Amino acid sequence: MWDGAFYRVQRDGYEICFVPDAGVPLDEIDDVDMWVIFDSGERWSGTIYTLDNVLHTMDR
């Protein structure tokens, strides 16, 4: 569900928050920052890339 600038996915025991680039259509986003928040309070963060984005970066 959208929550302001965040897209949140809630599951049993954790929630994932994605922060897509503002103003970019979702089907054109090739990387997105995210974090996982567990019910225990533990947090993990990362960036997700499409394979095309990784290949473009490797070619540079």
DRENRO-96960 format. One record per residue: residue in one letter; x, z, y of N, C-alpha, C in turn. Coordinates in steps of 0.1 Angstrom, whole numbers, padded with zeros to 4 digits, always signed. Each point is the difference from the previous one (the first is absolute). Last residue first. Layout:
<lotis>
aXZYXZYXZY/...
</lotis>
This chain:
<lotis>
r+0300-0181-0002+0008+0002+0012+0013+0006-0002/d-0030-0005-0036+0005-0013+0004+0008+0001+0013/m-0024+0038-0016+0012-0003-0009+0007-0013+0004/t-0041+0011+0021+0010+0010+0004+0013-0003-0007/h-0038-0024-0013+0004-0004+0013+0012+0009+0005/l-0021+0013-0040+0008-0013-0002+0005-0005+0013/v-0029+0037+0002+0013+0004-0006+0009-0012-0002/n-0044-0007+0015+0008+0006+0010+0013+0004-0005/d-0030-0018-0030+0004-0010+0009+0009+0006+0011/l-0022+0029-0031+0012-0007-0006+0005-0011+0010/t-0024+0041+0023-0004-0010-0009+0013-0006-0006/y-0001+0051+0016+0003-0013+0004-0006-0010-0010/i-0003+0056+0018-0003-0010-0010+0002-0014+0005/t+0019+0053+0011-0005-0013+0006-0002-0009-0012/g-0001+0057+0005+0008-0012-0003-0006-0012+0007/s-0003+0059-0013-0003-0011+0009+0008-0012-0005/w-0022+0052-0016+0010-0010-0002-0003-0012+0009/r-0013+0057-0008-0002-0013+0006+0012-0009-0003/e-0028+0050-0015+0012-0008-0001-0004-0014+0006/g-0032+0035-0006+0007+0000+0013+0012-0009+0000/s-0034+0007-0035+0010+0011+0000+0007+0001+0013/d-0030-0036-0010-0008+0012+0002+0009+0013+0001/f+0022-0048+0013-0006+0007-0012-0008+0012+0004/i+0015-0048+0025-0001+0014+0002-0007+0006-0012/v+0029-0047+0016-0009+0006-0010+0000+0015+0003/w+0010-0046+0031+0005+0012-0005-0011+0005-0010/m+0019-0049+0028-0010+0009-0007+0006+0013-0003/d+0007-0053+0027+0005+0014-0003-0011+0008-0006/v+0008-0055-0004-0008+0011+0006+0006+0013-0003/d+0006-0059-0001+0005+0013-0002-0008+0010+0006/d-0013-0045+0001+0010-0001-0011+0008+0012-0002/i-0050-0021+0022+0010+0011+0001+0009-0001-0012/e-0040-0028+0009+0013-0005+0005+0011+0011+0000/d-0047+0007-0013+0006-0010-0009+0013-0006+0004/l-0025+0031+0028+0006+0007-0012+0006-0010-0010/p+0000-0009+0054-0010-0001-0011+0006+0006-0013/v+0016+0017+0048+0004-0010-0010-0011+0000-0011/g+0000+0031+0037-0003-0013+0005+0004-0011-0010/a+0024+0046-0006-0012-0002+0008-0001-0014+0004/d+0025+0017-0045+0002-0004+0014-0013-0003+0007/p-0001+0036-0040+0002-0014+0002+0003-0003+0015/v+0002+0043-0033+0000-0003+0014+0003-0015+0003/f-0020+0037-0042+0007-0012+0004-0001-0002+0015/c-0005+0042-0038-0003-0005+0013+0009-0012+0003/i-0020+0031-0045+0010-0010+0005-0005-0005+0014/e-0009+0046-0034-0005-0009+0009+0011-0009+0005/y-0013+0037-0045+0009-0006+0010-0008-0009+0009/g-0019+0026-0037+0013+0006+0001+0009-0006+0011/d-0041-0028-0016+0001+0013-0005+0015+0005+0001/r-0012-0037+0034-0002+0001-0014+0001+0014-0004/q-0004-0036+0046-0001+0014-0005-0002-0001-0015/v+0019-0031+0044-0006-0001-0014+0001+0014-0006/r+0002-0024+0053+0002+0011-0009-0007-0003-0014/y+0021-0023+0049-0009-0003-0011+0003+0010-0011/f+0008+0001+0057+0004+0002-0014-0011-0006-0010/a-0002+0004+0049+0010-0010-0003+0004+0001-0015/g-0045+0021+0008+0008-0004+0012+0010-0011-0004/d-0022+0011-0038+0000+0012+0008+0009-0002+0012/w-0025-0028-0045+0008-0001+0012-0003+0014+0008/m-0001-0007-0055-0008+0000+0012+0009+0000+0012/
</lotis>
